[in-house]
Amino acid sequence: MKISSKIVIILTILTFVWQTCPAQKVKKEPERVHSPRKATIYSAILPGLGQFYNKKYWKIPIVYAGMGTFTYLALQNQQEFNRYKTALLQRLDGQEDEFTINGSQIYNDQAILNYMDNYRKNRDLCIIGTVVFYAIQIVDANVDANLFDFDITDDLSLKILPQPINNFYTRTPMLGIGCTIKF
């Protein structure tokens, strides 16, 4: 019996030493936090970079397609505005413009002014659209970063089923709707 009690004491001491030994402790890696601030700053610096940081790669072409479309339309409207402005300035100088054929004017001066005004408004709206699209992609990157670690499991559910309930006034059973939310 003396041998077994010595073995128990030796095993207890070895276990204690083994657990407290610093070489045996496993170092934990610092937890990587997905920062909404970084995503917002990245998206503000370069459109689509916040979506890349959030690992939402499929949104990057949408960002560039939207901003590219608005930019293209703004440039096209500016080009048409310049075309009509040049024609109007040529008319005021007494020169023949592109809207005058064999001395007859296709558009009068007021029509050219109306076209210029229309293209200027469209250009301004496209510039506003580009800025709004830029702001939306920044907000999208921020929201995605905030929801990056959001837990979506099968345990989350909502069930709406028919359920018998008692009528408050007549105390008779009737059919109702029951809602069960599981977290």
C-alpha positions as CSV (number, residue, x, y, z in Angstrom):
1,M,0.0,0.0,0.0
2,K,2.9,2.3,0.6
3,I,3.9,2.1,-3.0
4,S,0.5,3.0,-4.4
5,S,0.2,6.1,-2.1
6,K,3.7,7.2,-3.3
7,I,2.7,6.8,-6.9
8,V,-0.5,8.8,-6.3
9,I,1.5,11.6,-4.7
10,I,4.1,11.6,-7.5
11,L,1.4,11.6,-10.2
12,T,-0.4,14.5,-8.4
13,I,2.8,16.5,-8.3
14,L,3.7,15.8,-11.9
15,T,0.2,16.8,-13.0
16,F,0.4,20.0,-11.1
17,V,3.8,20.9,-12.5
18,W,2.7,19.9,-16.0
19,Q,-0.4,22.2,-15.9
20,T,1.6,25.2,-14.5
21,C,4.6,24.9,-16.8
22,P,4.7,28.0,-19.0
23,A,6.1,26.0,-21.9
24,Q,3.0,24.0,-22.1
25,K,0.6,26.9,-22.3
26,V,-0.9,27.5,-25.7
27,K,-0.7,31.1,-26.7
28,K,-4.0,32.5,-28.0
29,E,-3.9,34.5,-31.2
30,P,-5.4,38.0,-30.8
31,E,-8.9,38.0,-32.0
32,R,-9.2,39.7,-35.4
33,V,-11.9,42.3,-35.3
34,H,-13.6,43.3,-38.5
35,S,-13.7,47.1,-38.3
36,P,-16.6,49.1,-39.8
37,R,-14.4,52.1,-39.5
38,K,-11.7,50.6,-41.8
39,A,-14.4,49.5,-44.3
40,T,-15.8,53.0,-44.4
41,I,-12.4,54.7,-44.9
42,Y,-11.4,52.2,-47.5
43,S,-14.6,52.7,-49.4
44,A,-14.2,56.5,-49.2
45,I,-10.6,56.4,-50.5
46,L,-11.4,54.0,-53.4
47,P,-14.9,53.0,-54.3
48,G,-15.3,49.2,-53.9
49,L,-12.3,48.8,-51.6
50,G,-14.6,48.6,-48.6
51,Q,-16.6,45.8,-50.3
52,F,-13.3,44.0,-50.9
53,Y,-12.4,44.4,-47.2
54,N,-15.8,42.9,-46.3
55,K,-15.2,40.0,-48.7
56,K,-18.3,41.0,-50.8
57,Y,-16.5,40.7,-54.0
58,W,-19.6,40.5,-56.1
59,K,-20.6,44.0,-55.2
60,I,-17.4,45.6,-56.7
61,P,-18.6,45.4,-60.4
62,I,-22.0,46.9,-59.4
63,V,-20.2,49.8,-57.7
64,Y,-18.1,50.5,-60.8
65,A,-20.9,49.9,-63.2
66,G,-23.2,52.4,-61.4
67,M,-20.6,55.1,-61.0
68,G,-19.3,54.5,-64.5
69,T,-22.8,54.8,-66.0
70,F,-23.6,58.0,-64.2
71,T,-20.2,59.5,-65.2
72,Y,-20.6,58.4,-68.8
73,L,-24.1,60.0,-69.0
74,A,-22.8,63.2,-67.4
75,L,-20.0,63.4,-70.0
76,Q,-22.4,62.7,-72.9
77,N,-24.8,65.4,-71.7
78,Q,-21.9,67.9,-71.4
79,Q,-20.8,67.0,-74.9
80,E,-24.3,67.7,-76.3
81,F,-24.6,70.9,-74.2
82,N,-21.3,72.1,-75.8
83,R,-22.6,71.2,-79.3
84,Y,-25.7,73.4,-78.9
85,K,-23.8,76.1,-77.2
86,T,-21.3,76.3,-80.0
87,A,-24.1,76.4,-82.6
88,L,-25.8,79.3,-80.7
89,L,-22.5,81.2,-80.4
90,Q,-21.9,80.8,-84.1
91,R,-25.4,82.1,-84.9
92,L,-24.9,85.1,-82.7
93,D,-21.6,85.8,-84.6
94,G,-23.4,85.5,-87.9
95,Q,-21.7,82.3,-89.0
96,E,-23.4,79.2,-90.3
97,D,-23.8,76.5,-87.7
98,E,-24.4,72.7,-87.9
99,F,-28.2,73.2,-87.6
100,T,-28.4,75.5,-90.6
101,I,-28.6,73.8,-94.0
102,N,-28.6,75.9,-97.2
103,G,-29.5,79.0,-95.2
104,S,-32.5,77.5,-93.5
105,Q,-32.4,76.9,-89.8
106,I,-33.5,73.5,-88.5
107,Y,-33.9,74.8,-85.0
108,N,-34.6,78.4,-84.0
109,D,-32.6,80.2,-81.3
110,Q,-35.2,79.4,-78.6
111,A,-35.2,75.7,-79.4
112,I,-31.4,75.6,-79.2
113,L,-31.6,77.4,-75.8
114,N,-34.2,74.8,-74.6
115,Y,-31.9,71.9,-75.7
116,M,-29.0,73.5,-73.9
117,D,-31.0,73.9,-70.8
118,N,-32.3,70.3,-71.0
119,Y,-28.8,68.9,-71.4
120,R,-27.4,71.0,-68.6
121,K,-30.1,69.8,-66.2
122,N,-29.4,66.2,-67.3
123,R,-25.7,66.6,-66.8
124,D,-26.2,68.1,-63.3
125,L,-28.6,65.2,-62.3
126,C,-26.0,62.7,-63.5
127,I,-23.3,64.3,-61.4
128,I,-25.7,64.2,-58.4
129,G,-26.4,60.5,-59.2
130,T,-22.6,59.8,-59.2
131,V,-22.2,61.5,-55.8
132,V,-25.2,59.6,-54.4
133,F,-24.0,56.3,-55.7
134,Y,-20.6,57.0,-54.2
135,A,-22.2,57.8,-50.8
136,I,-24.4,54.7,-51.0
137,Q,-21.4,52.4,-51.6
138,I,-19.7,53.9,-48.5
139,V,-22.8,53.3,-46.4
140,D,-23.1,49.8,-47.8
141,A,-19.5,49.0,-46.8
142,N,-20.2,50.3,-43.3
143,V,-23.4,48.3,-42.9
144,D,-21.7,45.1,-44.2
145,A,-18.8,45.5,-41.9
146,N,-21.2,45.9,-38.9
147,L,-23.0,42.8,-39.9
148,F,-19.9,40.8,-40.8
149,D,-19.9,38.7,-37.6
150,F,-23.7,38.5,-37.4
151,D,-24.7,34.9,-36.5
152,I,-27.0,33.3,-39.0
153,T,-27.7,29.8,-37.9
154,D,-30.5,27.2,-38.3
155,D,-31.7,28.0,-34.8
156,L,-33.1,31.3,-35.9
157,S,-36.7,30.8,-37.1
158,L,-40.2,32.2,-37.2
159,K,-43.2,30.0,-37.5
160,I,-46.7,31.3,-38.1
161,L,-49.3,28.5,-37.6
162,P,-53.0,28.3,-37.1
163,Q,-53.8,28.0,-33.4
164,P,-57.1,27.6,-31.5
165,I,-57.8,30.6,-29.1
166,N,-60.7,31.5,-26.9
167,N,-63.0,34.4,-27.9
168,F,-62.7,37.0,-25.1
169,Y,-66.4,38.0,-25.2
170,T,-68.3,34.7,-25.8
171,R,-65.7,32.3,-24.2
172,T,-66.0,30.0,-27.2
173,P,-63.0,28.5,-29.0
174,M,-62.1,29.9,-32.5
175,L,-59.3,29.7,-35.0
176,G,-56.5,32.2,-34.7
177,I,-52.9,32.6,-35.7
178,G,-49.9,31.8,-33.4
179,C,-46.5,33.2,-33.9
180,T,-43.4,31.4,-32.5
181,I,-40.0,33.0,-32.6
182,K,-36.9,30.8,-31.9
183,F,-33.5,32.3,-31.0
